[in-house]
Amino acid sequence: MRRTATFSFVGAVLFGAVTMVVPQTAPILASAQDPPKACSRSLIFNFEAVHEERNREVPVWRIPEDSAFFFQDGMTIDADGAPNAYNPQNTGLDDLSNAGSPGDWGALAVDHDGAPYVQGRDDPYPGFYVSMTSLADRTKRDNDPTRYVDASKIPYIVLPHDVVVQTGARLGDFAAVFNVRNGRTSNAIFADIGTMGEGSVALADNLGLYSDARNGGTRGGIFYVVFSGSGNGKPRSNDEINERAASLLRDWGGPERMMSCSEN
């Protein structure tokens, strides 16, 4: 999903993170009785995002002596990577304009002439375009829909390029996302380069959000934690995402710290 975003660097600092993880297939409510853990955070920079003519500044934080970073924002819904995301008739999960335009297809796999690949008879959605994500299985062909991370099945987050540069995040890193308003949480993987505050259809479902890529999402109340350097640059299954993210959370200090940091 293509949107415009810029950032203003305010100051480099120490490092840190927060996280709260549950299986994506069964998000749960956070316990209000758990004692909060300290959230002594340091600002890395303020990211200035522009979306639908609305500017917002998103602080990005770390906790000292931790490589993860976190921020709180809304969530727009990304369908990229789903085999039924886009088609020529514009009846896919997302509006075709969000995939780019002829000569500049940012979310569609294209051939050497820049023309989008169209799925064939043996593909999941014949007649639909092959929608891509930045994270991909490099052992598969560019026109193979299964090369990319399916937004309808895999909970993933999107980060702007400038945030990646400033934080050291890498495609394939693990994350945890917390819906402050309803207490639901989900594990996730960093799978696409794009805009701040964006997540896949599957991630939105886990968080109890309206997951329609055309009209869904929320303007605030979503807390993101990204474990920089935790991935291997490859797509992962839901089971792998859950197992690894849960381990990272335990090492970091548990969901209580995520709740504490989201309240600061």
Secondary structure, DSSP 8 states (H G I E B T S, - for coil): ----B--B---------------TTS-----TTS-------EEEEEEEEEETTEEEEEEEEE-TT-S-EEEEEEEEEE-TT-TTS--TTS-SSS-GGGGEETTEESSB-B-TTS-B-B--TTSSSTTSB-B--SSB-TTS-TT-GGGB--TTTS-EEEE-HHHHHHHT--TT-EEEEEETTT--EEEEEEEEE--SSEEEHHHHHHTT----TTT--EEEEEEEEEETT-S-SS---HHHHHHHHHHHHHHHT-HHHHHHHHH-
